[in-house]
Amino acid sequence: MKTWIADYITSQKATLDSIPLDAVAALVETFQKAHAEDRQIFVFGNGGSAANASHFMTDLGKGASDKLAKRFRCLSLNDNTSWMTALGNDYSYDEVFVRQLMNYARPGDIAMTMSVSGNSPNLVKAIDWAAKNGLHTVALVGGKRGRLAEIAREVIVVNSEHYGRVEDAHMGICHMLCYAFMEKAV
């Protein structure tokens, strides 16, 4: 068991080492601009990425905002279960994020998703709509890249196809985004 754990940690370190620093720095700048312009930030994902989206928006909306004179306007589209299930039931699961963006989003806002595969139809549909409607689109993806890497304006690829490692790295990126503001690195 100890060998397996050591190997897992070694692989996790390699995954973290694959995070492109320049791309994360550019994303911090994107968030700085959104904050300065009072833009809304929408984040969403499926499964573990849904949990990461909720965690990220909590940290950005509370922790990072507590350190600033003006608060971030941010929302995880995963957090309204009744709305998501109504959209999934009445339309289709592919519509659960895009239909929320249709209600909330305005040109210049940010639509950010996280996906290990980069191919989840509901995420692709939402990012595609966002791009066509003037939103700044961001995708954090795994080594498969997928369709999201082709259509999002800003893409951060974590070089692994292991779901746990990629989700951990994505959350690490989200923490970097928040702590850049919390620790006044920006």
N, CA and C atoms as an extended XYZ file, in Angstrom:
558
Properties=species:S:1:pos:R:3:atomname:S:1:resname:S:1:resid:I:1 pbc="F F F"
N         0.812       -1.199        0.000 N   MET     1
C         0.000        0.000        0.000 CA  MET     1
C         0.859        1.267        0.000 C   MET     1
N         1.958        1.268        0.780 N   LYS     2
C         2.801        2.455        0.833 CA  LYS     2
C         3.411        2.773       -0.527 C   LYS     2
N         3.758        1.732       -1.280 N   THR     3
C         4.313        1.947       -2.618 CA  THR     3
C         3.276        2.586       -3.522 C   THR     3
N         2.033        2.086       -3.459 N   TRP     4
C         0.967        2.661       -4.275 CA  TRP     4
C         0.751        4.124       -3.905 C   TRP     4
N         0.725        4.428       -2.610 N   ILE     5
C         0.529        5.807       -2.162 CA  ILE     5
C         1.687        6.694       -2.637 C   ILE     5
N         2.904        6.210       -2.513 N   ALA     6
C         4.068        6.978       -2.971 CA  ALA     6
C         3.990        7.231       -4.478 C   ALA     6
N         3.599        6.203       -5.236 N   ASP     7
C         3.453        6.359       -6.688 CA  ASP     7
C         2.354        7.367       -7.029 C   ASP     7
N         1.258        7.309       -6.280 N   TYR     8
C         0.160        8.256       -6.508 CA  TYR     8
C         0.648        9.683       -6.277 C   TYR     8
N         1.358        9.890       -5.184 N   ILE     9
C         1.870       11.220       -4.870 CA  ILE     9
C         2.859       11.695       -5.932 C   ILE     9
N         3.715       10.811       -6.390 N   THR    10
C         4.661       11.163       -7.456 CA  THR    10
C         3.918       11.592       -8.718 C   THR    10
N         2.882       10.834       -9.075 N   SER    11
C         2.081       11.185      -10.259 CA  SER    11
C         1.327       12.489      -10.046 C   SER    11
N         0.845       12.716       -8.822 N   GLN    12
C         0.138       13.968       -8.539 CA  GLN    12
C         1.090       15.156       -8.669 C   GLN    12
N         2.306       15.008       -8.191 N   LYS    13
C         3.294       16.080       -8.322 CA  LYS    13
C         3.571       16.382       -9.796 C   LYS    13
N         3.676       15.341      -10.614 N   ALA    14
C         3.901       15.547      -12.046 CA  ALA    14
C         2.722       16.286      -12.679 C   ALA    14
N         1.515       15.954      -12.250 N   THR    15
C         0.327       16.640      -12.759 CA  THR    15
C         0.353       18.112      -12.362 C   THR    15
N         0.672       18.381      -11.113 N   LEU    16
C         0.760       19.779      -10.665 CA  LEU    16
C         1.860       20.531      -11.402 C   LEU    16
N         2.964       19.857      -11.669 N   ASP    17
C         4.065       20.481      -12.402 CA  ASP    17
C         3.678       20.818      -13.844 C   ASP    17
N         2.626       20.188      -14.367 N   SER    18
C         2.200       20.453      -15.743 CA  SER    18
C         1.328       21.703      -15.860 C   SER    18
N         0.948       22.303      -14.743 N   ILE    19
C         0.128       23.515      -14.800 CA  ILE    19
C         0.942       24.629      -15.456 C   ILE    19
N         0.441       25.184      -16.561 N   PRO    20
C         1.181       26.245      -17.251 CA  PRO    20
C         1.088       27.579      -16.495 C   PRO    20
N         2.211       28.007      -15.933 N   LEU    21
C         2.235       29.191      -15.083 CA  LEU    21
C         1.787       30.455      -15.813 C   LEU    21
N         2.227       30.612      -17.061 N   ASP    22
C         1.840       31.801      -17.825 CA  ASP    22
C         0.333       31.862      -18.032 C   ASP    22
N        -0.276       30.704      -18.271 N   ALA    23
C        -1.725       30.670      -18.486 CA  ALA    23
C        -2.480       31.019      -17.207 C   ALA    23
N        -1.989       30.559      -16.060 N   VAL    24
C        -2.629       30.907      -14.792 CA  VAL    24
C        -2.455       32.401      -14.517 C   VAL    24
N        -1.284       32.935      -14.766 N   ALA    25
C        -1.053       34.375      -14.575 CA  ALA    25
C        -1.979       35.193      -15.474 C   ALA    25
N        -2.165       34.749      -16.713 N   ALA    26
C        -3.077       35.446      -17.628 CA  ALA    26
C        -4.512       35.386      -17.111 C   ALA    26
N        -4.888       34.244      -16.527 N   LEU    27
C        -6.241       34.112      -15.990 CA  LEU    27
C        -6.444       35.015      -14.771 C   LEU    27
N        -5.423       35.185      -13.961 N   VAL    28
C        -5.508       36.137      -12.843 CA  VAL    28
C        -5.786       37.528      -13.403 C   VAL    28
N        -5.106       37.902      -14.487 N   GLU    29
C        -5.333       39.208      -15.116 CA  GLU    29
C        -6.758       39.330      -15.646 C   GLU    29
N        -7.284       38.234      -16.203 N   THR    30
C        -8.664       38.233      -16.677 CA  THR    30
C        -9.625       38.503      -15.522 C   THR    30
N        -9.368       37.883      -14.383 N   PHE    31
C       -10.214       38.091      -13.210 CA  PHE    31
C       -10.044       39.500      -12.642 C   PHE    31
N        -8.832       40.039      -12.700 N   GLN    32
C        -8.605       41.429      -12.271 CA  GLN    32
C        -9.457       42.374      -13.107 C   GLN    32
N        -9.436       42.164      -14.412 N   LYS    33
C       -10.199       43.014      -15.324 CA  LYS    33
C       -11.698       42.872      -15.062 C   LYS    33
N       -12.159       41.645      -14.887 N   ALA    34
C       -13.581       41.418      -14.610 CA  ALA    34
C       -13.993       42.115      -13.316 C   ALA    34
N       -13.136       42.038      -12.320 N   HIS    35
C       -13.411       42.694      -11.039 CA  HIS    35
C       -13.476       44.205      -11.214 C   HIS    35
N       -12.518       44.759      -11.915 N   ALA    36
C       -12.470       46.208      -12.125 CA  ALA    36
C       -13.682       46.708      -12.904 C   ALA    36
N       -14.149       45.889      -13.850 N   GLU    37
C       -15.289       46.275      -14.697 CA  GLU    37
C       -16.626       45.818      -14.120 C   GLU    37
N       -16.617       45.230      -12.930 N   ASP    38
C       -17.831       44.756      -12.261 CA  ASP    38
C       -18.589       43.731      -13.110 C   ASP    38
N       -17.837       42.847      -13.733 N   ARG    39
C       -18.432       41.773      -14.544 CA  ARG    39
C       -18.856       40.616      -13.654 C   ARG    39
N       -19.828       39.884      -14.117 N   GLN    40
C       -20.283       38.677      -13.433 CA  GLN    40
C       -19.402       37.505      -13.877 C   GLN    40
N       -19.068       36.618      -12.940 N   ILE    41
C       -18.276       35.430      -13.238 CA  ILE    41
C       -19.141       34.212      -12.946 C   ILE    41
N       -19.354       33.388      -13.974 N   PHE    42
C       -20.132       32.159      -13.856 CA  PHE    42
C       -19.193       30.973      -13.988 C   PHE    42
N       -19.301       30.015      -13.087 N   VAL    43
C       -18.458       28.822      -13.138 CA  VAL    43
C       -19.354       27.609      -12.996 C   VAL    43
N       -19.002       26.514      -13.713 N   PHE    44
C       -19.840       25.316      -13.697 CA  PHE    44
C       -19.063       24.101      -14.166 C   PHE    44
N       -19.528       22.944      -13.755 N   GLY    45
C       -18.913       21.673      -14.147 CA  GLY    45
C       -19.801       20.520      -13.731 C   GLY    45
N       -19.373       19.317      -14.033 N   ASN    46
C       -20.103       18.100      -13.688 CA  ASN    46
C       -19.324       17.306      -12.641 C   ASN    46
N       -20.030       16.583      -11.785 N   GLY    47
C       -19.390       15.689      -10.825 CA  GLY    47
C       -18.425       16.421       -9.910 C   GLY    47
N       -17.174       15.926       -9.844 N   GLY    48
C       -16.156       16.568       -9.013 CA  GLY    48
C       -15.900       17.999       -9.447 C   GLY    48
N       -16.026       18.274      -10.732 N   SER    49
C       -15.837       19.646      -11.224 CA  SER    49
C       -16.976       20.555      -10.776 C   SER    49
N       -18.170       19.996      -10.567 N   ALA    50
C       -19.281       20.770      -10.013 CA  ALA    50
C       -18.949       21.176       -8.578 C   ALA    50
N       -18.421       20.225       -7.817 N   ALA    51
C       -18.019       20.525       -6.441 CA  ALA    51
C       -16.909       21.573       -6.432 C   ALA    51
N       -15.957       21.451       -7.356 N   ASN    52
C       -14.892       22.451       -7.459 CA  ASN    52
C       -15.457       23.828       -7.803 C   ASN    52
N       -16.453       23.875       -8.700 N   ALA    53
C       -17.063       25.156       -9.075 CA  ALA    53
C       -17.700       25.819       -7.860 C   ALA    53
N       -18.423       25.041       -7.055 N   SER    54
C       -19.053       25.591       -5.854 CA  SER    54
C       -18.001       26.084       -4.863 C   SER    54
N       -16.970       25.272       -4.642 N   HIS    55
C       -15.894       25.626       -3.719 CA  HIS    55
C       -15.199       26.909       -4.190 C   HIS    55
N       -14.901       26.962       -5.476 N   PHE    56
C       -14.215       28.116       -6.052 CA  PHE    56
C       -15.022       29.394       -5.866 C   PHE    56
N       -16.312       29.339       -6.150 N   MET    57
C       -17.126       30.544       -6.036 CA  MET    57
C       -17.288       30.968       -4.577 C   MET    57
N       -17.281       30.014       -3.652 N   THR    58
C       -17.291       30.354       -2.229 CA  THR    58
C       -16.018       31.113       -1.874 C   THR    58
N       -14.875       30.596       -2.309 N   ASP    59
C       -13.598       31.237       -1.994 CA  ASP    59
C       -13.458       32.607       -2.653 C   ASP    59
N       -13.918       32.726       -3.899 N   LEU    60
C       -13.805       34.004       -4.606 CA  LEU    60
C       -14.809       35.015       -4.044 C   LEU    60
N       -16.036       34.577       -3.822 N   GLY    61
C       -17.090       35.474       -3.365 CA  GLY    61
C       -16.949       35.896       -1.918 C   GLY    61
N       -16.347       35.053       -1.100 N   LYS    62
C       -16.162       35.374        0.310 CA  LYS    62
C       -14.713       35.733        0.615 C   LYS    62
N       -13.825       34.738        0.531 N   GLY    63
C       -12.433       34.941        0.931 CA  GLY    63
C       -11.712       36.027        0.161 C   GLY    63
N       -11.734       35.939       -1.167 N   ALA    64
C       -11.036       36.940       -1.979 CA  ALA    64
C       -11.724       38.296       -1.865 C   ALA    64
N       -13.060       38.290       -1.872 N   SER    65
C       -13.802       39.548       -1.788 CA  SER    65
C       -13.596       40.256       -0.455 C   SER    65
N       -13.382       39.484        0.611 N   ASP    66
C       -13.158       40.096        1.924 CA  ASP    66
C       -11.908       40.961        1.944 C   ASP    66
N       -10.976       40.716        1.039 N   LYS    67
C        -9.715       41.457        1.003 CA  LYS    67
C        -9.757       42.660        0.065 C   LYS    67
N       -10.900       42.873       -0.594 N   LEU    68
C       -11.002       43.920       -1.605 CA  LEU    68
C       -12.021       44.979       -1.198 C   LEU    68
N       -11.862       46.167       -1.730 N   ALA    69
C       -12.815       47.242       -1.443 CA  ALA    69
C       -14.162       46.965       -2.106 C   ALA    69
N       -14.123       46.349       -3.266 N   LYS    70
C       -15.333       45.996       -4.011 CA  LYS    70
C       -15.359       44.476       -4.141 C   LYS    70
N       -16.511       43.877       -4.003 N   ARG    71
C       -16.628       42.416       -3.990 CA  ARG    71
C       -16.751       41.852       -5.415 C   ARG    71
N       -16.305       40.613       -5.577 N   PHE    72
C       -16.524       39.895       -6.828 CA  PHE    72
C       -18.004       39.574       -6.981 C   PHE    72
N       -18.498       39.673       -8.198 N   ARG    73
C       -19.847       39.199       -8.524 CA  ARG    73
C       -19.663       37.842       -9.187 C   ARG    73
N       -19.979       36.793       -8.464 N   CYS    74
C       -19.676       35.451       -8.965 CA  CYS    74
C       -20.744       34.452       -8.541 C   CYS    74
N       -20.912       33.410       -9.367 N   LEU    75
C       -21.971       32.443       -9.126 CA  LEU    75
C       -21.588       31.096       -9.714 C   LEU    75
N       -21.783       30.044       -8.924 N   SER    76
C       -21.662       28.683       -9.440 CA  SER    76
C       -23.024       28.275       -9.972 C   SER    76
N       -23.090       27.922      -11.237 N   LEU    77
C       -24.358       27.500      -11.833 CA  LEU    77
C       -24.766       26.099      -11.392 C   LEU    77
N       -23.949       25.463      -10.589 N   ASN    78
C       -24.269       24.138      -10.047 CA  ASN    78
C       -25.103       24.211       -8.780 C   ASN    78
N       -25.284       25.368       -8.215 N   ASP    79
C       -25.799       25.459       -6.855 CA  ASP    79
C       -27.309       25.592       -6.717 C   ASP    79
N       -28.046       25.766       -7.798 N   ASN    80
C       -29.504       25.847       -7.712 CA  ASN    80
C       -30.093       24.529       -8.220 C   ASN    80
N       -30.195       23.567       -7.322 N   THR    81
C       -30.612       22.210       -7.693 CA  THR    81
C       -32.001       22.186       -8.312 C   THR    81
N       -32.935       22.950       -7.759 N   SER    82
C       -34.288       22.906       -8.311 CA  SER    82
C       -34.331       23.445       -9.738 C   SER    82
N       -33.558       24.511      -10.002 N   TRP    83
C       -33.527       25.058      -11.356 CA  TRP    83
C       -32.843       24.076      -12.313 C   TRP    83
N       -31.716       23.520      -11.881 N   MET    84
C       -30.997       22.556      -12.742 CA  MET    84
C       -31.884       21.363      -13.094 C   MET    84
N       -32.589       20.832      -12.106 N   THR    85
C       -33.407       19.652      -12.376 CA  THR    85
C       -34.633       20.002      -13.220 C   THR    85
N       -35.173       21.194      -13.050 N   ALA    86
C       -36.283       21.625      -13.905 CA  ALA    86
C       -35.815       21.748      -15.355 C   ALA    86
N       -34.655       22.355      -15.552 N   LEU    87
C       -34.118       22.485      -16.914 CA  LEU    87
C       -33.811       21.119      -17.520 C   LEU    87
N       -33.193       20.244      -16.721 N   GLY    88
C       -32.882       18.906      -17.206 CA  GLY    88
C       -34.129       18.116      -17.554 C   GLY    88
N       -35.149       18.234      -16.728 N   ASN    89
C       -36.391       17.495      -16.942 CA  ASN    89
C       -37.205       18.062      -18.105 C   ASN    89
N       -37.345       19.391      -18.157 N   ASP    90
C       -38.219       20.012      -19.144 CA  ASP    90
C       -37.567       20.193      -20.512 C   ASP    90
N       -36.240       20.276      -20.547 N   TYR    91
C       -35.519       20.411      -21.815 CA  TYR    91
C       -34.643       19.176      -21.996 C   TYR    91
N       -33.433       19.255      -21.485 N   SER    92
C       -32.522       18.108      -21.469 CA  SER    92
C       -31.343       18.478      -20.578 C   SER    92
N       -30.596       17.459      -20.172 N   TYR    93
C       -29.445       17.729      -19.305 CA  TYR    93
C       -28.416       18.617      -20.009 C   TYR    93
N       -28.379       18.559      -21.332 N   ASP    94
C       -27.465       19.412      -22.097 CA  ASP    94
C       -27.767       20.895      -21.910 C   ASP    94
N       -28.947       21.233      -21.413 N   GLU    95
C       -29.396       22.619      -21.305 CA  GLU    95
C       -29.228       23.220      -19.903 C   GLU    95
N       -28.756       22.443      -18.920 N   VAL    96
C       -28.805       22.921      -17.530 CA  VAL    96
C       -27.927       24.144      -17.261 C   VAL    96
N       -26.887       24.347      -18.024 N   PHE    97
C       -26.033       25.520      -17.816 CA  PHE    97
C       -26.326       26.625      -18.828 C   PHE    97
N       -26.507       26.267      -20.074 N   VAL    98
C       -26.748       27.284      -21.095 CA  VAL    98
C       -28.021       28.063      -20.810 C   VAL    98
N       -29.056       27.410      -20.321 N   ARG    99
C       -30.321       28.110      -20.038 CA  ARG    99
C       -30.166       29.067      -18.859 C   ARG    99
N       -29.318       28.746      -17.901 N   GLN   100
C       -29.060       29.694      -16.813 CA  GLN   100
C       -28.283       30.899      -17.336 C   GLN   100
N       -27.304       30.642      -18.206 N   LEU   101
C       -26.559       31.755      -18.797 CA  LEU   101
C       -27.484       32.670      -19.591 C   LEU   101
N       -28.467       32.081      -20.270 N   MET   102
C       -29.416       32.894      -21.039 CA  MET   102
C       -30.161       33.880      -20.139 C   MET   102
N       -30.414       33.492      -18.900 N   ASN   103
C       -31.094       34.379      -17.959 CA  ASN   103
C       -30.163       35.436      -17.372 C   ASN   103
N       -28.954       35.037      -17.003 N   TYR   104
C       -28.059       35.885      -16.225 CA  TYR   104
C       -27.006       36.653      -17.016 C   TYR   104
N       -26.417       36.029      -17.998 N   ALA   105
C       -25.169       36.520      -18.592 CA  ALA   105
C       -25.365       37.716      -19.513 C   ALA   105
N       -24.351       38.558      -19.506 N   ARG   106
C       -24.295       39.728      -20.381 CA  ARG   106
C       -22.940       39.748      -21.075 C   ARG   106
N       -22.857       40.361      -22.251 N   PRO   107
C       -21.565       40.461      -22.925 CA  PRO   107
C       -20.511       41.064      -21.991 C   PRO   107
N       -19.321       40.486      -22.031 N   GLY   108
C       -18.230       40.934      -21.179 CA  GLY   108
C       -18.097       40.146      -19.891 C   GLY   108
N       -19.138       39.411      -19.507 N   ASP   109
C       -19.050       38.548      -18.332 CA  ASP   109
C       -18.132       37.371      -18.639 C   ASP   109
N       -17.803       36.591      -17.618 N   ILE   110
C       -16.946       35.415      -17.778 CA  ILE   110
C       -17.769       34.154      -17.576 C   ILE   110
N       -17.627       33.207      -18.486 N   ALA   111
C       -18.183       31.857      -18.330 CA  ALA   111
C       -16.990       30.912      -18.266 C   ALA   111
N       -16.832       30.263      -17.121 N   MET   112
C       -15.691       29.372      -16.908 CA  MET   112
C       -16.194       27.984      -16.539 C   MET   112
N       -15.603       26.979      -17.161 N   THR   113
C       -15.956       25.606      -16.846 CA  THR   113
C       -14.709       24.792      -16.561 C   THR   113
N       -14.914       23.697      -15.859 N   MET   114
C       -13.849       22.737      -15.570 CA  MET   114
C       -14.332       21.371      -16.024 C   MET   114
N       -13.473       20.643      -16.743 N   SER   115
C       -13.846       19.332      -17.253 CA  SER   115
C       -12.590       18.515      -17.504 C   SER   115
N       -12.535       17.317      -16.973 N   VAL   116
C       -11.369       16.469      -17.222 CA  VAL   116
C       -11.336       16.050      -18.687 C   VAL   116
N       -12.475       15.636      -19.230 N   SER   117
C       -12.521       15.156      -20.619 CA  SER   117
C       -12.542       16.292      -21.630 C   SER   117
N       -13.144       17.414      -21.251 N   GLY   118
C       -13.300       18.529      -22.186 CA  GLY   118
C       -14.404       18.333      -23.192 C   GLY   118
N       -15.205       17.301      -23.021 N   ASN   119
C       -16.221       16.972      -24.024 CA  ASN   119
C       -17.643       16.851      -23.488 C   ASN   119
N       -17.895       17.186      -22.254 N   SER   120
C       -19.246       17.048      -21.717 CA  SER   120
C       -20.207       17.929      -22.508 C   SER   120
N       -21.270       17.333      -23.089 N   PRO   121
C       -22.160       18.110      -23.961 CA  PRO   121
C       -22.772       19.341      -23.309 C   PRO   121
N       -23.134       19.270      -22.034 N   ASN   122
C       -23.751       20.438      -21.390 CA  ASN   122
C       -22.739       21.574      -21.200 C   ASN   122
N       -21.482       21.232      -20.975 N   LEU   123
C       -20.444       22.254      -20.824 CA  LEU   123
C       -20.093       22.865      -22.176 C   LEU   123
N       -19.947       22.013      -23.176 N   VAL   124
C       -19.633       22.490      -24.532 CA  VAL   124
C       -20.730       23.426      -25.021 C   VAL   124
N       -21.986       23.036      -24.819 N   LYS   125
C       -23.110       23.852      -25.276 CA  LYS   125
C       -23.110       25.219      -24.587 C   LYS   125
N       -22.835       25.239      -23.291 N   ALA   126
C       -22.828       26.503      -22.553 CA  ALA   126
C       -21.672       27.408      -22.985 C   ALA   126
N       -20.488       26.839      -23.139 N   ILE   127
C       -19.327       27.648      -23.554 CA  ILE   127
C       -19.493       28.128      -24.994 C   ILE   127
N       -20.046       27.294      -25.849 N   ASP   128
C       -20.302       27.702      -27.229 CA  ASP   128
C       -21.285       28.881      -27.264 C   ASP   128
N       -22.367       28.776      -26.504 N   TRP   129
C       -23.342       29.865      -26.442 CA  TRP   129
C       -22.686       31.126      -25.891 C   TRP   129
N       -21.923       30.966      -24.819 N   ALA   130
C       -21.269       32.117      -24.192 CA  ALA   130
C       -20.341       32.829      -25.181 C   ALA   130
N       -19.557       32.058      -25.917 N   ALA   131
C       -18.638       32.655      -26.894 CA  ALA   131
C       -19.403       33.415      -27.970 C   ALA   131
N       -20.517       32.853      -28.410 N   LYS   132
C       -21.314       33.490      -29.466 CA  LYS   132
C       -22.081       34.708      -28.963 C   LYS   132
N       -22.165       34.864      -27.649 N   ASN   133
C       -22.930       35.971      -27.082 CA  ASN   133
C       -22.062       36.965      -26.321 C   ASN   133
N       -20.779       37.002      -26.647 N   GLY   134
C       -19.904       38.056      -26.152 CA  GLY   134
C       -19.325       37.869      -24.770 C   GLY   134
N       -19.406       36.659      -24.221 N   LEU   135
C       -18.786       36.412      -22.924 CA  LEU   135
C       -17.333       36.002      -23.123 C   LEU   135
N       -16.529       36.240      -22.127 N   HIS   136
C       -15.140       35.768      -22.121 CA  HIS   136
C       -15.191       34.334      -21.608 C   HIS   136
N       -14.746       33.386      -22.407 N   THR   137
C       -14.880       31.975      -22.054 CA  THR   137
C       -13.549       31.385      -21.597 C   THR   137
N       -13.637       30.547      -20.555 N   VAL   138
C       -12.465       29.924      -19.952 CA  VAL   138
C       -12.776       28.450      -19.735 C   VAL   138
N       -11.805       27.588      -20.045 N   ALA   139
C       -11.959       26.156      -19.779 CA  ALA   139
C       -10.694       25.618      -19.133 C   ALA   139
N       -10.859       24.955      -17.999 N   LEU   140
C        -9.789       24.175      -17.399 CA  LEU   140
C       -10.072       22.735      -17.773 C   LEU   140
N        -9.133       22.087      -18.462 N   VAL   141
C        -9.353       20.734      -18.962 CA  VAL   141
C        -8.173       19.833      -18.612 C   VAL   141
N        -8.383       18.529      -18.841 N   GLY   142
C        -7.329       17.549      -18.658 CA  GLY   142
C        -6.592       17.293      -19.956 C   GLY   142
N        -5.736       16.290      -19.932 N   GLY   143
C        -4.863       15.995      -21.057 CA  GLY   143
C        -5.554       15.622      -22.358 C   GLY   143
N        -6.800       15.167      -22.291 N   LYS   144
C        -7.546       14.858      -23.522 CA  LYS   144
C        -7.967       16.121      -24.263 C   LYS   144
N        -7.990       17.236      -23.561 N   ARG   145
C        -8.349       18.561      -24.074 CA  ARG   145
C        -9.820       18.639      -24.487 C   ARG   145
N       -10.219       17.878      -25.456 N   GLY   146
C       -11.610       17.847      -25.885 CA  GLY   146
C       -12.052       19.098      -26.617 C   GLY   146
N       -13.344       19.137      -26.889 N   ARG   147
C       -13.954       20.226      -27.647 CA  ARG   147
C       -13.828       21.574      -26.922 C   ARG   147
N       -13.873       21.537      -25.598 N   LEU   148
C       -13.764       22.797      -24.845 CA  LEU   148
C       -12.457       23.517      -25.133 C   LEU   148
N       -11.386       22.760      -25.319 N   ALA   149
C       -10.082       23.376      -25.607 CA  ALA   149
C       -10.076       24.053      -26.972 C   ALA   149
N       -10.978       23.648      -27.838 N   GLU   150
C       -11.065       24.241      -29.177 CA  GLU   150
C       -11.906       25.516      -29.184 C   GLU   150
N       -12.884       25.606      -28.304 N   ILE   151
C       -13.831       26.724      -28.409 CA  ILE   151
C       -13.669       27.796      -27.335 C   ILE   151
N       -13.042       27.488      -26.212 N   ALA   152
C       -12.881       28.500      -25.162 CA  ALA   152
C       -11.773       29.477      -25.536 C   ALA   152
N       -11.936       30.702      -25.135 N   ARG   153
C       -10.937       31.741      -25.428 CA  ARG   153
C        -9.652       31.513      -24.632 C   ARG   153
N        -9.792       31.222      -23.348 N   GLU   154
C        -8.638       30.909      -22.496 CA  GLU   154
C        -8.764       29.460      -22.063 C   GLU   154
N        -7.692       28.709      -22.250 N   VAL   155
C        -7.702       27.283      -21.917 CA  VAL   155
C        -6.466       26.974      -21.080 C   VAL   155
N        -6.684       26.258      -19.992 N   ILE   156
C        -5.565       25.748      -19.199 CA  ILE   156
C        -5.670       24.232      -19.220 C   ILE   156
N        -4.649       23.600      -19.782 N   VAL   157
C        -4.608       22.147      -19.890 CA  VAL   157
C        -3.701       21.597      -18.801 C   VAL   157
N        -4.241       20.673      -18.014 N   VAL   158
C        -3.466       19.941      -17.022 CA  VAL   158
C        -3.132       18.604      -17.663 C   VAL   158
N        -1.857       18.284      -17.753 N   ASN   159
C        -1.409       17.144      -18.550 CA  ASN   159
C        -1.558       15.809      -17.820 C   ASN   159
N        -2.811       15.388      -17.690 N   SER   160
C        -3.129       14.072      -17.132 CA  SER   160
C        -4.535       13.719      -17.579 C   SER   160
N        -4.825       12.437      -17.646 N   GLU   161
C        -6.178       11.993      -17.946 CA  GLU   161
C        -6.817       11.332      -16.732 C   GLU   161
N        -6.128       11.357      -15.601 N   HIS   162
C        -6.613       10.763      -14.359 CA  HIS   162
C        -7.571       11.760      -13.702 C   HIS   162
N        -8.814       11.343      -13.521 N   TYR   163
C        -9.837       12.274      -13.045 CA  TYR   163
C        -9.476       12.927      -11.708 C   TYR   163
N        -9.054       12.141      -10.742 N   GLY   164
C        -8.727       12.698       -9.430 CA  GLY   164
C        -7.594       13.696       -9.491 C   GLY   164
N        -6.539       13.349      -10.227 N   ARG   165
C        -5.385       14.251      -10.305 CA  ARG   165
C        -5.735       15.555      -11.013 C   ARG   165
N        -6.485       15.443      -12.099 N   VAL   166
C        -6.860       16.649      -12.841 CA  VAL   166
C        -7.780       17.527      -11.994 C   VAL   166
N        -8.767       16.927      -11.344 N   GLU   167
C        -9.672       17.716      -10.496 CA  GLU   167
C        -8.911       18.383       -9.354 C   GLU   167
N        -7.946       17.685       -8.768 N   ASP   168
C        -7.114       18.289       -7.727 CA  ASP   168
C        -6.321       19.475       -8.279 C   ASP   168
N        -5.763       19.307       -9.462 N   ALA   169
C        -4.982       20.391      -10.070 CA  ALA   169
C        -5.879       21.575      -10.421 C   ALA   169
N        -7.083       21.290      -10.933 N   HIS   170
C        -8.017       22.378      -11.236 CA  HIS   170
C        -8.358       23.170       -9.974 C   HIS   170
N        -8.591       22.457       -8.868 N   MET   171
C        -8.892       23.162       -7.620 CA  MET   171
C        -7.683       23.966       -7.167 C   MET   171
N        -6.490       23.436       -7.400 N   GLY   172
C        -5.271       24.196       -7.094 CA  GLY   172
C        -5.206       25.493       -7.881 C   GLY   172
N        -5.570       25.440       -9.160 N   ILE   173
C        -5.607       26.648       -9.991 CA  ILE   173
C        -6.636       27.625       -9.433 C   ILE   173
N        -7.794       27.114       -9.056 N   CYS   174
C        -8.834       27.980       -8.483 CA  CYS   174
C        -8.354       28.628       -7.188 C   CYS   174
N        -7.653       27.863       -6.366 N   HIS   175
C        -7.103       28.456       -5.146 CA  HIS   175
C        -6.067       29.529       -5.479 C   HIS   175
N        -5.240       29.291       -6.497 N   MET   176
C        -4.273       30.320       -6.894 CA  MET   176
C        -4.986       31.595       -7.314 C   MET   176
N        -6.069       31.452       -8.070 N   LEU   177
C        -6.830       32.627       -8.497 CA  LEU   177
C        -7.341       33.411       -7.291 C   LEU   177
N        -7.863       32.716       -6.315 N   CYS   178
C        -8.386       33.387       -5.115 CA  CYS   178
C        -7.277       33.988       -4.265 C   CYS   178
N        -6.240       33.205       -4.021 N   TYR   179
C        -5.178       33.677       -3.136 CA  TYR   179
C        -4.343       34.784       -3.758 C   TYR   179
N        -4.365       34.920       -5.076 N   ALA   180
C        -3.704       36.068       -5.693 CA  ALA   180
C        -4.326       37.360       -5.169 C   ALA   180
N        -5.626       37.333       -4.933 N   PHE   181
C        -6.322       38.514       -4.389 CA  PHE   181
C        -6.238       38.538       -2.865 C   PHE   181
N        -6.352       37.370       -2.225 N   MET   182
C        -6.342       37.311       -0.763 CA  MET   182
C        -4.984       37.697       -0.188 C   MET   182
N        -3.916       37.303       -0.884 N   GLU   183
C        -2.572       37.617       -0.406 CA  GLU   183
C        -1.972       38.825       -1.104 C   GLU   183
N        -2.819       39.522       -1.835 N   LYS   184
C        -2.455       40.760       -2.512 CA  LYS   184
C        -1.234       40.607       -3.407 C   LYS   184
N        -1.209       39.501       -4.133 N   ALA   185
C        -0.157       39.284       -5.108 CA  ALA   185
C        -0.409       40.111       -6.371 C   ALA   185
N        -1.650       40.577       -6.520 N   VAL   186
C        -2.008       41.358       -7.712 CA  VAL   186
C        -2.185       42.816       -7.362 C   VAL   186
